[in-house]
C-alpha cells in the first residue's frame, strides 16, 4: 500500500505518476454507473469498491513503473520519503480491502494492465488517448483566472447518480454538462470569486448548466401544475457546494479559489510547491474536497480526496509550466482518484473483483 513508483508520462517530458482516473475517465460513457451525488461515499459496498480501485491502481502504477524502468533508464524519479496525505489515502484504502469487504484486487490482472499501458505509451492507443486532459479552447486572462476555472470545475465533478436523467433531458453526460456550464459562465464574464459563490442561486446555476429543474404535470384535463423535476436535487447539491466554498473562502480571508490555492501550495522539498500540501489544505477547508467514506458503524474512515487530487493533477499538468506555484515537486506521488469511472473500468478489466450482492 506504499506510494507507487512514478513513471514517465506520455503527456510530459518530466517524470510523473500515473493519473489513473484520467486514464479511465473515457470508459465511463461506455457503461460506468456512478452513484456519487456529493463528496461523501455512502455504504460499505461503495466504499469497498472505491478502496479496491485505489489499491489496485497503486498496484498497477507500481507495476507500470517497474516495466517502464526496464525500457527507459532515467525515466523514474524518487517519490520522496516521509508520511503525507497521499500515504494516508493509500493506507486507509488498503486497510479496508484487507478487511475483506466483498472486493478483491487481482495483482496479475493489474500487472497485465500496467504492461499494456507501458506498451502503448506515448505512441498512442486507447490508454494514451484517455490520459488527455480536456483543455478549454480559450486563452485565460491570467493564471488566477485559469486556476479559478479548474477549481470550480473540480468542485462540481460529481453527480453520476443523475447520469440517466441528465442524458434524457439534454443529451449529454454529467461531466460534459458541468464542463460546458463552467466554461459558459467564464465566457459570460463570471470571475468565480467568493462573493459569486456565496450568492449563486439554484435558478441561476440551472440556467448556466442548461438543466431543467421543473416540469409541468397534468392534474386534470387542460390544467397543469409546476413541480420540481428530477434534476433539481443535482442543481441544489451543486449550489450547496459553491455556497459552502464561498463561506470557506470568507473564513480563510481569500477573495477566490486562486488566492487560496496559490498561497497554500507550498511545503514541498526545498520549499517548492507540493501537491500533498495543497490536497491536505483543500480537504481541511472545503467540504467538497473532503471525501471520506464510512464502511460501517465501527470502521475507521477511508479517505479518498479524489477531486482535490484531480485538481492538483490538472494544475500541475496545465499550469505548472507557467507558474512555479502549480509545479509540484511531488506530483509523482499522487494516488489514483477513486471515482465511479475508475471503479467500473477496473472491474471491467478484471483488476477488481466484486462479490455478488456488494453495492
PLY file of the C-alpha trace (Angstrom):
ply
format ascii 1.0
element vertex 359
property float x
property float y
property float z
element edge 358
property int vertex1
property int vertex2
end_header
0.00 0.00 0.00
3.04 2.27 -0.17
3.36 5.01 -2.76
3.75 3.65 -6.29
6.95 4.47 -8.06
6.44 7.16 -10.70
6.75 6.59 -14.43
7.36 8.92 -17.34
4.11 10.40 -18.60
3.15 10.38 -22.25
1.97 13.97 -21.83
5.17 15.45 -20.42
8.93 15.20 -20.68
9.16 15.19 -16.91
8.64 12.13 -14.75
5.26 12.00 -13.06
2.92 9.43 -11.53
0.20 7.58 -13.41
-3.02 9.58 -13.30
-5.23 6.51 -13.40
-8.52 8.40 -13.21
-7.61 10.33 -16.35
-6.64 7.05 -17.97
-10.07 5.57 -17.40
-12.40 8.57 -17.49
-13.31 7.93 -21.12
-14.58 4.47 -20.18
-17.35 5.92 -18.04
-19.54 6.73 -21.04
-19.24 3.12 -22.13
-21.07 1.81 -19.12
-19.82 3.16 -15.81
-22.70 3.54 -13.39
-21.85 6.02 -10.70
-23.71 6.85 -7.56
-21.83 9.88 -6.38
-24.22 12.64 -5.51
-21.75 14.61 -3.42
-18.36 14.45 -1.80
-19.06 11.57 0.57
-19.15 7.89 -0.41
-22.03 6.13 1.34
-22.39 2.42 2.02
-19.95 -0.36 2.77
-20.10 -1.78 -0.77
-19.40 1.52 -2.47
-16.60 2.33 -0.06
-15.00 -1.08 -0.50
-15.22 -0.86 -4.27
-13.63 2.56 -4.31
-10.94 1.45 -1.87
-10.21 -1.60 -4.01
-9.90 0.62 -7.08
-7.47 2.89 -5.24
-5.41 -0.08 -4.05
-5.50 -1.72 -7.49
-4.40 1.49 -9.14
-1.46 1.71 -6.75
-0.52 -1.88 -7.64
-0.93 -1.18 -11.35
1.06 2.04 -11.16
3.91 0.31 -9.35
3.95 -2.45 -11.97
3.92 0.10 -14.77
6.83 1.92 -13.17
8.87 -1.25 -12.93
8.15 -2.12 -16.54
8.93 1.38 -17.74
12.19 1.39 -15.83
13.31 -1.71 -17.72
12.67 0.05 -21.04
13.84 3.56 -20.24
16.54 4.13 -17.66
16.28 7.54 -16.12
12.53 7.76 -16.62
11.82 7.10 -12.97
12.41 9.54 -10.16
12.16 9.04 -6.42
8.76 9.81 -4.96
10.37 11.01 -1.76
10.12 9.76 1.78
8.03 10.78 4.74
4.36 10.41 5.52
1.93 12.60 3.57
-1.79 12.86 2.97
-1.25 10.58 -0.04
0.21 7.90 2.21
-2.91 8.22 4.37
-5.15 7.70 1.34
-3.33 4.55 0.25
-3.07 3.13 3.76
-6.74 3.64 4.62
-7.88 2.12 1.32
-5.54 -0.84 1.64
-6.76 -1.43 5.20
-10.38 -1.65 4.08
-9.58 -4.01 1.20
-7.53 -6.22 3.53
-10.52 -6.43 5.87
-12.38 -8.41 3.19
-15.48 -6.32 2.42
-16.50 -8.26 -0.68
-13.89 -6.95 -3.10
-10.50 -8.27 -4.16
-7.60 -7.00 -6.24
-6.16 -9.34 -8.88
-2.49 -8.41 -8.91
-1.86 -10.44 -12.05
-4.53 -8.51 -13.94
-3.12 -5.26 -12.55
0.33 -6.15 -13.87
-1.12 -7.03 -17.28
-2.94 -3.70 -17.47
0.25 -1.90 -16.48
2.19 -3.70 -19.22
-0.42 -2.67 -21.79
-0.21 0.95 -20.65
3.59 0.98 -20.95
3.46 -0.74 -24.36
1.11 1.92 -25.73
2.97 4.77 -24.06
3.41 7.99 -25.98
2.92 6.21 -29.31
-0.84 6.45 -28.93
-3.53 3.88 -28.36
-6.62 3.93 -26.17
-4.92 4.48 -22.82
-2.73 7.29 -24.10
-5.78 8.97 -25.62
-7.71 8.68 -22.36
-4.87 10.34 -20.45
-5.63 13.63 -22.16
-6.95 16.46 -20.01
-9.61 18.47 -21.83
-8.25 21.99 -22.04
-10.93 24.55 -22.94
-10.44 26.23 -26.35
-9.73 29.65 -24.85
-6.85 31.74 -23.58
-7.36 32.68 -19.95
-6.78 36.26 -18.89
-4.36 35.24 -16.15
-3.05 32.28 -14.18
-5.52 33.24 -11.46
-8.43 33.06 -13.88
-7.37 29.61 -15.06
-6.89 28.30 -11.51
-10.37 29.56 -10.58
-11.83 27.78 -13.62
-10.24 24.43 -12.74
-11.16 24.75 -9.07
-14.86 25.32 -9.77
-14.93 22.57 -12.39
-13.44 20.05 -9.96
-15.73 21.14 -7.16
-18.64 20.26 -9.41
-17.19 16.93 -10.54
-19.92 14.77 -9.06
-23.46 13.73 -9.91
-23.13 10.44 -11.77
-26.20 9.27 -9.86
-28.20 11.58 -12.15
-26.48 10.37 -15.29
-29.52 8.82 -16.97
-31.80 11.77 -16.11
-29.29 14.28 -17.49
-28.81 12.24 -20.65
-32.56 12.01 -21.13
-33.19 15.72 -20.61
-30.32 17.33 -22.53
-28.49 14.52 -24.32
-25.17 14.99 -22.52
-23.27 13.24 -19.77
-22.93 14.82 -16.33
-19.23 15.65 -16.71
-19.80 17.27 -20.10
-22.71 19.25 -18.70
-20.63 20.63 -15.85
-17.71 21.41 -18.17
-19.82 23.35 -20.68
-21.65 25.12 -17.88
-18.48 26.32 -16.13
-16.94 27.33 -19.45
-20.08 29.25 -20.37
-20.00 31.07 -17.06
-16.40 32.11 -17.61
-17.06 33.30 -21.15
-20.03 35.25 -19.81
-17.76 37.22 -17.51
-18.06 35.24 -14.27
-14.91 35.55 -12.17
-15.82 32.70 -9.78
-14.93 34.83 -6.77
-16.08 34.15 -3.23
-18.94 36.65 -3.44
-20.34 34.92 -6.52
-20.03 31.51 -4.86
-21.87 32.65 -1.76
-24.66 34.29 -3.75
-25.25 31.93 -6.68
-28.84 30.65 -6.76
-30.43 27.41 -7.91
-32.21 29.20 -10.76
-29.03 30.95 -11.95
-26.91 27.81 -11.89
-29.62 25.72 -13.55
-29.68 28.28 -16.35
-25.90 28.19 -16.71
-25.86 24.38 -16.81
-28.94 24.31 -19.05
-30.58 21.82 -16.71
-34.39 21.94 -16.33
-35.36 21.97 -12.66
-39.14 21.99 -13.03
-41.76 20.23 -15.11
-45.44 20.64 -15.94
-47.60 17.82 -14.60
-51.25 17.40 -15.69
-53.61 17.26 -12.73
-56.85 17.36 -14.73
-57.80 18.00 -18.37
-56.18 21.24 -19.58
-54.83 22.00 -16.09
-51.14 21.63 -15.28
-49.11 22.07 -12.13
-45.45 23.04 -11.96
-43.42 20.62 -9.87
-39.74 20.05 -9.17
-38.06 17.99 -11.87
-35.71 15.06 -11.28
-32.63 17.24 -11.86
-33.42 19.89 -9.28
-31.64 17.97 -6.47
-28.48 17.84 -8.61
-28.51 21.61 -9.12
-29.30 22.17 -5.45
-26.34 19.99 -4.48
-24.07 21.97 -6.80
-25.28 25.25 -5.32
-24.60 23.96 -1.80
-21.06 23.06 -2.84
-20.46 26.56 -4.21
-22.15 28.34 -1.30
-20.10 26.33 1.21
-16.92 27.13 -0.73
-17.74 30.82 -0.71
-18.21 30.76 3.05
-14.96 28.83 3.47
-13.12 31.44 1.42
-14.57 34.17 3.62
-13.25 32.36 6.70
-9.86 31.93 5.07
-9.72 35.60 4.08
-9.37 34.76 0.38
-11.09 36.61 -2.46
-11.31 33.49 -4.65
-10.05 29.94 -5.05
-6.93 31.09 -6.89
-5.89 33.15 -3.88
-6.32 30.11 -1.65
-4.60 27.61 -3.95
-1.64 29.77 -4.93
-0.94 30.68 -1.32
-1.35 27.14 0.01
0.69 25.06 -2.42
3.97 25.42 -0.53
5.52 22.73 1.61
7.40 20.73 -0.98
11.00 19.64 -0.73
13.34 22.61 -0.81
10.42 24.95 -0.22
8.84 24.23 -3.61
5.20 23.59 -4.40
3.66 20.39 -3.04
0.57 18.56 -4.30
0.24 16.76 -0.96
0.28 20.04 0.96
-2.35 21.54 -1.35
-4.64 18.49 -1.18
-4.39 18.44 2.61
-5.33 22.11 2.86
-8.15 21.82 0.34
-9.65 18.90 2.25
-9.39 20.76 5.54
-11.02 23.95 4.25
-13.68 22.79 1.74
-16.29 20.07 2.35
-16.49 19.30 -1.37
-12.81 18.30 -1.35
-13.03 16.25 1.85
-14.49 13.00 0.51
-14.37 10.35 3.21
-16.16 7.00 3.20
-17.53 5.16 6.20
-17.79 1.42 5.60
-19.51 0.52 8.85
-20.54 1.93 12.19
-17.27 0.97 13.86
-14.98 1.11 10.84
-12.20 3.65 10.53
-12.91 6.33 7.90
-11.49 5.68 4.45
-10.06 8.77 2.80
-10.02 9.41 -0.94
-9.64 13.17 -1.59
-10.41 12.34 -5.21
-11.44 15.72 -6.58
-8.69 17.53 -4.68
-6.12 15.14 -6.14
-7.56 15.51 -9.64
-7.42 19.28 -9.26
-3.78 19.15 -8.21
-3.02 16.91 -11.20
-4.74 19.29 -13.62
-2.96 22.33 -12.19
0.40 20.60 -12.40
-0.09 19.44 -15.98
-1.79 22.55 -17.38
-0.42 25.43 -15.30
2.84 24.12 -13.94
4.98 25.20 -16.86
3.81 28.81 -16.48
3.74 29.19 -12.70
6.01 27.53 -10.17
3.22 27.56 -7.58
1.46 24.89 -9.68
4.60 22.90 -10.50
4.51 20.24 -7.82
7.74 18.50 -6.94
5.81 15.54 -5.52
3.45 15.10 -8.50
4.78 11.57 -8.99
3.45 10.57 -5.56
-0.17 11.46 -6.28
-2.52 8.46 -5.88
-5.35 7.45 -8.15
-8.69 9.20 -7.74
-11.22 6.58 -6.65
-14.22 7.62 -8.73
-17.16 5.63 -10.13
-15.50 5.68 -13.54
-12.28 4.19 -12.19
-14.12 1.52 -10.20
-16.16 0.49 -13.25
-13.11 0.45 -15.52
-11.05 -1.74 -13.19
-13.95 -4.13 -12.66
-14.37 -4.49 -16.44
-10.63 -5.05 -16.81
-10.73 -7.83 -14.19
-8.37 -5.97 -11.88
-11.03 -5.55 -9.18
-13.36 -8.45 -8.43
-16.63 -7.69 -6.65
-18.62 -10.33 -4.83
-22.25 -10.74 -5.81
-24.51 -8.61 -3.67
-21.93 -5.90 -2.96
-23.49 -2.49 -3.77
0 1
1 2
2 3
3 4
4 5
5 6
6 7
7 8
8 9
9 10
10 11
11 12
12 13
13 14
14 15
15 16
16 17
17 18
18 19
19 20
20 21
21 22
22 23
23 24
24 25
25 26
26 27
27 28
28 29
29 30
30 31
31 32
32 33
33 34
34 35
35 36
36 37
37 38
38 39
39 40
40 41
41 42
42 43
43 44
44 45
45 46
46 47
47 48
48 49
49 50
50 51
51 52
52 53
53 54
54 55
55 56
56 57
57 58
58 59
59 60
60 61
61 62
62 63
63 64
64 65
65 66
66 67
67 68
68 69
69 70
70 71
71 72
72 73
73 74
74 75
75 76
76 77
77 78
78 79
79 80
80 81
81 82
82 83
83 84
84 85
85 86
86 87
87 88
88 89
89 90
90 91
91 92
92 93
93 94
94 95
95 96
96 97
97 98
98 99
99 100
100 101
101 102
102 103
103 104
104 105
105 106
106 107
107 108
108 109
109 110
110 111
111 112
112 113
113 114
114 115
115 116
116 117
117 118
118 119
119 120
120 121
121 122
122 123
123 124
124 125
125 126
126 127
127 128
128 129
129 130
130 131
131 132
132 133
133 134
134 135
135 136
136 137
137 138
138 139
139 140
140 141
141 142
142 143
143 144
144 145
145 146
146 147
147 148
148 149
149 150
150 151
151 152
152 153
153 154
154 155
155 156
156 157
157 158
158 159
159 160
160 161
161 162
162 163
163 164
164 165
165 166
166 167
167 168
168 169
169 170
170 171
171 172
172 173
173 174
174 175
175 176
176 177
177 178
178 179
179 180
180 181
181 182
182 183
183 184
184 185
185 186
186 187
187 188
188 189
189 190
190 191
191 192
192 193
193 194
194 195
195 196
196 197
197 198
198 199
199 200
200 201
201 202
202 203
203 204
204 205
205 206
206 207
207 208
208 209
209 210
210 211
211 212
212 213
213 214
214 215
215 216
216 217
217 218
218 219
219 220
220 221
221 222
222 223
223 224
224 225
225 226
226 227
227 228
228 229
229 230
230 231
231 232
232 233
233 234
234 235
235 236
236 237
237 238
238 239
239 240
240 241
241 242
242 243
243 244
244 245
245 246
246 247
247 248
248 249
249 250
250 251
251 252
252 253
253 254
254 255
255 256
256 257
257 258
258 259
259 260
260 261
261 262
262 263
263 264
264 265
265 266
266 267
267 268
268 269
269 270
270 271
271 272
272 273
273 274
274 275
275 276
276 277
277 278
278 279
279 280
280 281
281 282
282 283
283 284
284 285
285 286
286 287
287 288
288 289
289 290
290 291
291 292
292 293
293 294
294 295
295 296
296 297
297 298
298 299
299 300
300 301
301 302
302 303
303 304
304 305
305 306
306 307
307 308
308 309
309 310
310 311
311 312
312 313
313 314
314 315
315 316
316 317
317 318
318 319
319 320
320 321
321 322
322 323
323 324
324 325
325 326
326 327
327 328
328 329
329 330
330 331
331 332
332 333
333 334
334 335
335 336
336 337
337 338
338 339
339 340
340 341
341 342
342 343
343 344
344 345
345 346
346 347
347 348
348 349
349 350
350 351
351 352
352 353
353 354
354 355
355 356
356 357
357 358
